[in-house]
Amino acid sequence: MLNLDRTQTPGIYQMKIIGAISESSDFTAKIENDVKELHVNCKAIVRINSMGITKWILFFRDLRKKGVKLKFFEVGVSVVNLCNFVSGMVEKDEVQSIALPFFCENCNTETEKFAAVDDLRATNFKLAPLTCPSCGQLTEFDGAEAHYFDFLTVD
C-alpha cells in the first residue's frame, strides 16, 4: 500500500513516498496543480512492481512536461537498481542523494549509508570503506561498483 506524506512551502512541494508502489497507486490525487518544484524522498519505498514502475514513469514524465523541477532524495538501493535497468525512472541531474549498500564479512552485517550525489561525483564515484556499526571492522561496498552509478553518469 502506498502512503504519501506531503508538505508545502512557498514554491516547493515535498513528498515522502512510503510503502509499495503498484497498479493501485495514485500519485495524481496527491499533487497540487501549481507546483513549481517537487522534492521526493524515496527512503521508505519498500517495493515497486512492474505496473508501479509504469505509473511512476508516467507521473513524473507528466510533471516534467509541465515544467516542474524534480529532485529525488534518499533513493534506496532497490530504486537505484531499477533506475539502472529502466529508462525514464529519473533524470541523472534530478537525483540528490542515494543509498550505498555495505557488507561486513567479519560479522555478516549489511548496512546502508546515504550520500549526496554531488559528493560522489566529486570523488569520481570512488567509495571509502565504511566502519561496521556492529563490530567496528571495515566493510566493503555490496554492489557492482562498476555499474551501480551508471544511471547518474550515462547520457
C-alpha positions in Angstrom: 0.0 0.0 0.0 1.2 3.5 -0.9 1.2 6.3 1.5 2.4 9.9 0.7 3.4 12.4 3.4 3.2 15.8 1.9 4.3 19.3 3.0 4.4 22.5 1.1 6.5 25.7 1.4 6.3 28.6 -1.0 7.3 27.3 -4.4 8.4 23.8 -3.2 6.3 20.8 -2.6 7.8 17.9 -0.6 6.6 14.3 -0.8 7.8 11.3 1.1 6.8 8.0 -0.6 6.1 5.3 1.9 5.4 1.7 1.1 4.8 -0.3 -2.1 4.1 1.2 -5.5 1.8 -0.9 -7.6 -1.0 -0.7 -10.1 -3.3 0.7 -7.4 -1.0 3.6 -6.5 -2.4 7.0 -7.3 0.1 9.9 -7.3 -2.1 12.3 -9.3 -4.6 13.0 -6.5 -1.8 13.9 -4.2 -0.2 16.9 -6.0 -1.5 20.4 -6.3 -1.6 21.9 -9.9 0.5 24.9 -9.1 3.7 23.0 -8.1 6.9 24.5 -9.5 9.4 22.2 -7.7 8.8 18.8 -6.2 11.2 17.2 -3.7 10.6 13.4 -3.5 12.0 11.4 -0.6 12.3 7.7 -1.6 13.9 6.2 1.5 10.7 4.4 2.6 9.8 2.8 -0.7 9.7 -0.9 0.0 8.8 -2.3 -3.4 7.8 -1.2 -6.9 6.1 -3.8 -9.2 6.1 -3.6 -13.0 2.8 -1.7 -13.1 4.1 0.6 -10.3 7.1 1.4 -12.5 4.8 2.4 -15.3 2.8 4.6 -13.0 6.0 6.2 -11.7 7.4 6.9 -15.1 4.1 8.4 -16.5 3.5 10.5 -13.4 7.0 12.1 -13.3 7.2 12.4 -17.1 4.0 14.4 -17.0 5.3 16.7 -14.2 8.5 17.3 -16.3 6.3 18.2 -19.3 4.5 20.8 -17.1 7.9 22.3 -16.2 8.0 21.0 -12.6 11.6 20.8 -11.3 12.1 17.4 -9.7 14.6 16.4 -7.0 14.9 12.9 -5.6 16.4 12.4 -2.1 17.5 9.3 -0.2 16.9 7.0 -3.2 17.2 3.4 -1.8 19.1 0.5 -3.2 16.1 -1.2 -4.8 15.2 2.0 -6.6 18.8 2.7 -7.6 18.9 -0.8 -9.2 15.6 -0.1 -11.1 17.0 3.2 -12.3 19.9 1.4 -13.8 17.7 -1.0 -15.7 14.6 1.1 -16.6 14.9 4.2 -18.7 12.9 7.2 -17.6 12.7 6.4 -13.9 14.7 9.6 -13.1 16.9 12.0 -14.9 20.5 12.0 -13.7 20.5 15.6 -12.7 17.4 15.2 -10.5 18.9 12.7 -8.0 20.3 14.5 -5.0 21.2 11.5 -2.7 21.3 7.8 -2.9 21.8 4.8 -0.6 25.1 3.0 -0.7 25.0 -0.7 0.5 27.9 -2.1 2.5 28.6 -5.6 3.9 30.8 -6.6 6.8 32.4 -10.0 6.1 33.5 -10.2 9.8 30.0 -10.2 11.3 27.8 -10.6 8.2 26.1 -7.3 8.8 24.5 -5.3 6.0 24.3 -1.6 6.3 23.4 1.5 4.2 24.8 4.9 4.1 23.2 7.8 2.2 25.5 10.0 0.2 25.0 13.2 -1.7 25.3 12.7 -5.4 27.4 15.9 -5.8 29.9 14.5 -3.2 30.0 11.2 -5.1 30.7 12.9 -8.4 33.5 15.0 -6.8 35.3 11.7 -6.0 34.5 10.2 -9.4 32.3 7.7 -7.5 35.2 6.2 -5.6 34.0 4.9 -2.2 35.8 4.8 1.0 35.2 1.8 3.2 32.6 2.2 5.9 33.2 1.1 9.5 30.7 -1.6 10.6 28.3 -0.3 13.2 28.2 -3.8 14.8 31.8 -4.9 15.1 33.9 -1.9 14.1 35.7 -3.6 11.2 35.8 -2.1 7.7 33.0 -3.0 5.4 33.0 -3.4 1.6 30.6 -1.9 -0.9 27.9 -4.5 -1.5 27.1 -4.0 -5.2 28.6 -3.9 -8.6 30.6 -0.7 -8.1 31.4 -0.5 -11.8 27.7 -0.3 -12.7 25.8 0.9 -9.5 26.2 4.6 -10.6 25.5 4.2 -14.3 22.1 6.0 -14.2 23.9 9.0 -12.8 26.6 9.2 -15.5 25.2 7.8 -18.7 23.6 10.3 -21.1 
